[in-house]
Amino acid sequence: MVRMLIGAMRCPVCGEEFVRQARAAERAGGLTCENGHAFDRARQGYVNLLAGKDPGTGDTAEMIAHRAAFLGAGYYEPVADLLPAAPGGVVVEVGAGTGYYLSRVLDRSPRAEGLALDLSVYAARRAARVHEHAMAAVADCWGKLPLADGSVDLVLDVFAPRNVPEFRRVLRPGGRLAVVTPLPEHLAEIREPLGMLAVDPTKAERMASVTDKDFEVVGSEDLVLSLDLDHAAVADLVGMGPSAYHTEAVGLAELPERVSVTLAVRCALYAPLPR
């Protein structure tokens, strides 16, 4: 049950509340707002909340399959361990993909409910089944999030779009924003051989520059460790992200059978500034 979460969500067309599930039971678990705008629940369990101009399709089915395989193998579990638990309330992961990180946080937050937001239908299909206290919705994370002002206790952003003004709008006073970004040495051993996209060395500074008007940093932790990967795992790692469109496939065969790859990320925790 996600009754608390439904109360926090808002219609992307008019901004009104969604009616309680009991009143919308005839829509087979979909959502209907007070003005009658209806959003059916797909057979796979997610709700499509895109409204207006279609912003695109997001990650492909192949990219999501790679992500599910790589994250399911536990390689990024130390990244999930960096994320804070929530005392209760609503947890939202933007650009959630399969909902892996959201599910790990909910496991440590028994009184919380979670919402996985992603532009990709293929991602939402996976995320809809990720946790019994979560639901998934297709939404444009660069646009207005389908949530009420001050309704969210924790926003998770792990290698995802950082819509800082919207994060500030939906977070309640005392809420938190957790952002995971790659450090310059992240995946360094395979970036050049496979033609992957480089990590912007100024990413952390740029993040600070766009958050300083809305947030203050209340915690930060760096994680650097080595992953022992075979070719299948490397293929999943590359295929699950934006480098999937740029990677030179021939380079994978030239790598050693097992590759030591650096995982290097920063998890920064932000508190919204008073207005």
C-alpha positions as CSV (number, residue, x, y, z in Angstrom):
1,M,0.0,0.0,0.0
2,V,1.2,3.5,-0.8
3,R,-1.6,5.7,0.6
4,M,0.8,8.3,1.9
5,L,2.6,8.5,-1.4
6,I,-0.7,9.0,-3.4
7,G,-1.5,11.9,-1.1
8,A,1.8,13.5,-2.0
9,M,1.4,13.1,-5.7
10,R,-0.3,15.7,-8.0
11,C,-1.9,15.6,-11.5
12,P,0.6,16.6,-14.1
13,V,-2.2,18.3,-16.1
14,C,-3.9,20.5,-13.5
15,G,-1.9,20.1,-10.3
16,E,-4.8,18.8,-8.3
17,E,-4.7,15.9,-5.8
18,F,-5.4,12.4,-6.9
19,V,-8.5,10.8,-5.4
20,R,-8.1,8.0,-2.9
21,Q,-7.6,4.5,-4.3
22,A,-11.0,3.4,-3.0
23,R,-12.8,6.0,-5.2
24,A,-10.7,5.1,-8.2
25,A,-10.9,1.3,-7.8
26,E,-12.8,1.0,-11.1
27,R,-9.6,2.2,-12.9
28,A,-7.8,-1.0,-11.9
29,G,-5.3,0.8,-9.7
30,G,-4.8,3.8,-11.9
31,L,-4.9,7.4,-10.8
32,T,-7.7,10.0,-11.2
33,C,-7.4,13.6,-10.0
34,E,-10.2,15.7,-8.5
35,N,-10.8,17.2,-12.0
36,G,-11.2,13.8,-13.6
37,H,-7.9,13.6,-15.4
38,A,-7.2,9.8,-15.5
39,F,-4.0,7.9,-15.7
40,D,-4.3,4.1,-16.1
41,R,-2.0,1.7,-14.5
42,A,-0.2,-0.4,-17.2
43,R,-0.2,-4.2,-17.1
44,Q,3.4,-4.1,-15.8
45,G,2.3,-1.9,-12.8
46,Y,3.6,1.6,-13.6
47,V,1.6,4.8,-14.3
48,N,2.4,7.1,-17.2
49,L,2.2,10.7,-16.0
50,L,3.7,12.4,-19.0
51,A,1.5,15.3,-20.1
52,G,1.8,17.6,-23.0
53,K,4.8,17.5,-25.4
54,D,6.6,14.2,-25.4
55,P,10.2,14.9,-24.2
56,G,11.6,11.6,-25.7
57,T,11.9,8.0,-24.8
58,G,14.7,7.8,-22.2
59,D,16.7,4.6,-21.8
60,T,16.1,1.8,-24.2
61,A,15.0,-1.7,-23.3
62,E,18.5,-3.0,-23.9
63,M,20.1,-0.3,-21.7
64,I,17.6,-1.2,-18.9
65,A,18.4,-4.9,-19.3
66,H,22.1,-4.2,-18.9
67,R,21.4,-2.1,-15.8
68,A,19.3,-4.7,-14.2
69,A,22.0,-7.4,-14.8
70,F,24.9,-5.2,-13.5
71,L,23.1,-3.8,-10.5
72,G,21.6,-7.2,-9.7
73,A,25.1,-8.7,-9.5
74,G,25.7,-6.3,-6.5
75,Y,28.7,-4.4,-8.0
76,Y,27.2,-1.0,-7.0
77,E,25.9,-2.1,-3.6
78,P,28.5,0.0,-1.8
79,V,27.0,3.0,-3.7
80,A,23.6,2.2,-2.3
81,D,25.1,1.9,1.2
82,L,26.1,5.6,1.0
83,L,22.5,6.7,0.7
84,P,20.7,7.7,3.9
85,A,17.6,6.0,5.3
86,A,14.4,8.0,5.7
87,P,12.7,8.3,9.1
88,G,9.4,7.9,7.3
89,G,7.3,9.8,4.8
90,V,7.9,9.9,1.1
91,V,11.2,9.0,-0.7
92,V,11.5,9.9,-4.4
93,E,14.2,8.7,-6.8
94,V,14.5,10.7,-10.0
95,G,16.0,9.1,-13.1
96,A,15.4,5.9,-11.1
97,G,16.0,3.3,-13.8
98,T,15.2,-0.1,-12.3
99,G,14.6,1.5,-8.9
100,Y,17.6,-0.3,-7.4
101,Y,18.7,2.5,-5.1
102,L,15.2,3.3,-4.0
103,S,14.6,-0.3,-3.0
104,R,17.8,-0.3,-0.9
105,V,16.8,2.8,0.9
106,L,13.2,1.5,1.5
107,D,14.7,-1.7,3.0
108,R,16.3,0.5,5.6
109,S,13.2,2.8,6.0
110,P,10.3,0.6,7.1
111,R,7.9,3.5,7.6
112,A,8.6,5.2,4.3
113,E,6.9,4.9,0.9
114,G,8.8,5.4,-2.4
115,L,8.2,6.7,-5.9
116,A,10.5,5.9,-8.8
117,L,10.4,8.5,-11.6
118,D,11.9,7.9,-15.0
119,L,11.3,9.0,-18.6
120,S,11.8,5.4,-19.9
121,V,8.8,3.1,-20.0
122,Y,11.2,0.2,-19.9
123,A,12.7,1.5,-16.7
124,A,9.3,2.0,-15.1
125,R,8.3,-1.6,-15.9
126,R,11.2,-2.8,-13.8
127,A,10.8,-0.2,-11.1
128,A,7.1,-1.0,-10.6
129,R,8.1,-4.4,-9.2
130,V,11.1,-3.4,-7.1
131,H,9.6,-3.0,-3.7
132,E,6.2,-3.6,-2.0
133,H,6.2,0.0,-0.6
134,A,7.0,1.7,-3.9
135,M,5.3,2.6,-7.1
136,A,6.8,3.7,-10.5
137,A,5.7,6.5,-12.8
138,V,6.9,7.6,-16.2
139,A,7.7,11.4,-15.9
140,D,10.0,14.0,-17.3
141,C,12.5,14.6,-14.5
142,W,13.6,17.9,-16.2
143,G,10.0,19.2,-16.0
144,K,7.7,19.8,-13.1
145,L,7.6,16.7,-10.9
146,P,4.2,15.3,-10.2
147,L,4.4,16.0,-6.5
148,A,3.0,18.6,-4.1
149,D,5.1,21.4,-2.6
150,G,6.8,20.3,0.5
151,S,5.6,16.7,0.3
152,V,8.8,14.7,0.1
153,D,11.1,13.7,2.9
154,L,14.1,12.4,0.8
155,V,15.0,12.9,-2.8
156,L,17.6,10.5,-4.3
157,D,19.6,11.5,-7.4
158,V,22.1,8.8,-8.4
159,F,23.9,9.6,-11.7
160,A,20.6,11.3,-12.8
161,P,19.3,14.7,-14.0
162,R,19.6,17.3,-11.3
163,N,16.5,19.5,-11.4
164,V,17.5,21.5,-8.4
165,P,14.6,24.0,-8.4
166,E,12.1,21.1,-8.4
167,F,14.0,19.3,-5.7
168,R,13.7,22.3,-3.5
169,R,10.0,22.8,-4.3
170,V,9.0,19.3,-3.4
171,L,11.1,18.8,-0.3
172,R,9.6,19.5,3.1
173,P,11.4,21.6,5.7
174,G,13.9,19.3,7.3
175,G,13.9,17.0,4.2
176,R,17.1,15.9,2.5
177,L,18.5,15.6,-1.1
178,A,21.1,12.9,-1.7
179,V,23.1,13.3,-4.9
180,V,25.7,10.7,-6.2
181,T,28.1,11.9,-8.8
182,P,31.2,10.3,-10.4
183,L,34.7,11.4,-9.4
184,P,37.3,12.0,-12.2
185,E,38.9,8.6,-11.7
186,H,35.6,6.7,-12.0
187,L,35.9,3.8,-14.5
188,A,39.2,5.3,-15.7
189,E,40.7,1.9,-16.8
190,I,38.0,1.3,-19.4
191,R,37.0,4.8,-20.5
192,E,39.8,5.3,-23.1
193,P,40.0,1.7,-24.4
194,L,36.3,1.6,-25.0
195,G,35.8,5.1,-26.1
196,M,33.5,6.0,-23.2
197,L,32.4,9.5,-22.3
198,A,34.8,11.2,-20.0
199,V,33.9,12.4,-16.5
200,D,33.7,16.2,-16.3
201,P,36.4,17.0,-13.6
202,T,34.4,20.1,-12.6
203,K,31.1,18.3,-12.0
204,A,31.3,18.6,-8.2
205,E,31.9,22.4,-8.5
206,R,29.1,22.8,-11.0
207,M,26.8,21.0,-8.7
208,A,27.7,23.3,-5.9
209,S,27.1,26.4,-8.0
210,V,23.5,25.4,-8.9
211,T,22.6,24.3,-5.4
212,D,24.0,27.1,-3.2
213,K,20.8,29.3,-3.6
214,D,18.5,26.5,-2.6
215,F,20.5,24.1,-0.5
216,E,23.3,23.8,2.0
217,V,25.7,20.8,2.2
218,V,25.2,18.9,5.4
219,G,27.3,15.8,4.6
220,S,29.6,14.4,1.9
221,E,31.3,11.0,1.5
222,D,33.7,9.8,-1.2
223,L,33.8,6.1,-2.1
224,V,36.8,4.7,-4.1
225,L,37.3,1.0,-4.6
226,S,38.3,-1.5,-7.2
227,L,35.8,-3.8,-9.0
228,D,37.0,-7.1,-10.5
229,L,34.9,-7.5,-13.7
230,D,34.8,-10.0,-16.5
231,H,33.8,-9.1,-20.0
232,A,30.1,-9.7,-19.5
233,A,30.1,-7.4,-16.5
234,V,32.0,-4.7,-18.4
235,A,29.5,-5.0,-21.3
236,D,26.6,-4.5,-18.8
237,L,28.4,-1.6,-17.1
238,V,29.0,0.2,-20.4
239,G,25.6,-0.7,-21.9
240,M,23.5,0.6,-19.0
241,G,24.6,4.3,-19.3
242,P,25.0,7.1,-21.8
243,S,28.3,5.6,-23.1
244,A,26.2,2.8,-24.7
245,Y,25.8,5.2,-27.7
246,H,29.5,6.0,-27.9
247,T,31.4,2.9,-27.0
248,E,33.7,1.1,-29.4
249,A,32.6,-2.5,-29.1
250,V,35.8,-3.8,-30.7
251,G,37.7,-2.5,-27.7
252,L,36.1,-5.0,-25.3
253,A,37.6,-8.0,-26.9
254,E,41.1,-6.5,-26.5
255,L,40.7,-6.1,-22.7
256,P,42.1,-8.8,-20.3
257,E,39.7,-11.6,-19.3
258,R,39.3,-9.9,-16.0
259,V,39.6,-6.1,-15.5
260,S,40.2,-4.1,-12.4
261,V,38.0,-1.1,-12.7
262,T,37.9,1.9,-10.3
263,L,34.5,2.8,-8.8
264,A,34.9,6.4,-7.6
265,V,31.8,8.5,-6.5
266,R,30.8,11.2,-4.2
267,C,27.5,11.2,-2.2
268,A,26.6,14.7,-1.1
269,L,23.7,15.3,1.3
270,Y,21.8,18.6,1.1
271,A,19.3,20.4,3.3
272,P,16.9,22.9,1.8
273,L,17.5,26.5,2.8
274,P,14.7,28.4,4.4
275,R,12.7,30.7,2.2
